[in-house]
Amino acid sequence: MIDVHLHLLPGVDDGPPDLDTALALARECCATDLSVVVATPHVNEWTRGVLPDTAAVQAQVTLLQAELHRAGIPLQVLAGGETFLSPDLPRLVREGVVPTIAGTHWLLIETPIDHKPFYLEHVFFELLTMGITPLLAHPERYAWLHKNPDLLGELVRRGARAQVTAASLTSRRKSPQHALAATLVQRGFVQVIATDRHKAGDGSSLRDAFTAADALVGEERARDLVETHPRLIVDGHPIPVTLEDSAPRGGWVKRWFQRSL
């Protein structure tokens, strides 16, 4: 299995504070059937001093990969980032400031939790016209999608894709976040499961998430979420989707499309 959202780099964000804790997390990854992971440190103003650009992220990944080899940990680490949505994100991508996943056309993006930025559709559209596919991180956490999950369906219909968090599916607490995660998987609004883990013992594994997804949508679709689709992402291929009807056509989708012509 492949984890496309993991905070593994030591000492750069709120992930492992040092090399030893990063190695501990890497060992847990291997123990739960992961062979490849994408290191996705937060890429924003907070981390800019440590990770000023894509080259700096790749350098950190190269150093960590060498330490994993030295420690005998058979885990392949690819470079990426969890980028905070901003109006100038397309420019930052063009200038090589923010890293895509494994140097492909896939870009992992998070938004504010409590509201949908008014520029979200415009930024996504501009990225898509550049050939960059937005991969929306943990949509089950966003209040604006709890109010209207069909908004995610429309974003996906327009070319974006989405990644749900393993722990949101495996949680035994019947929280709104757990309920929305299950709904998004069942409706086909998310295409990938990832862990978003920050340290050893934190969160749920993809193996556990596969079991939860299997119960929701069956083995074939569950395997797509943890194996087939993550592989397509790191290899730089598109993920085709077939969605059920969600929100009626028109509204903000029509305005977004018309504004962007």
C-alpha angles and dihedrals in degrees: 000000000000126000112207096183117050133135099220106138111104123237100001106096138344092314125091110343094211144010096268093057091045090053090049090054091047090053090052089051091056091046090057096053100266117145100168131030134179114225104222110182117181109272109202142101090294094061099031093103092057099032106031096163147351092280091058092052091049091049091054091049091050091052092048092047089055091052091049090052091048090051093048094244109149098212124127113215123201126191124252141126144223101237124199113231114252135160091251096049094112090055092048089053092049091050094049094244096124121044125231120215109288090336092296131124091271118106122187110218134183127194134200112291099225104044144020110245112238090231096053097101093044093051093046091049092050091049091050092050087053090055093254118132114213112223107198111218121225099342090180089074097059118101091207090061093046086060093049119006090180089075087072091050090055093049090051092046088055093053108276121117132207140219124209122204120249094225091055090060098042098045114119091206110097093226126158088250092055092046093050092047090054092047093050091051093048093049093047093242092130123054103185139041118209133168105231085203120174103185143004112289091021121123130338131306126245087243090062091043091053089057091050093047091047089059090051104042109003134261099288096053091040090054090051089057097053104026119013100041097041088052090052089052098051090044090053098245129136124254112226116213138194113202132192115236110282127167117005114268116261126040115089092350091058091045091049092051095045093047091052098052 
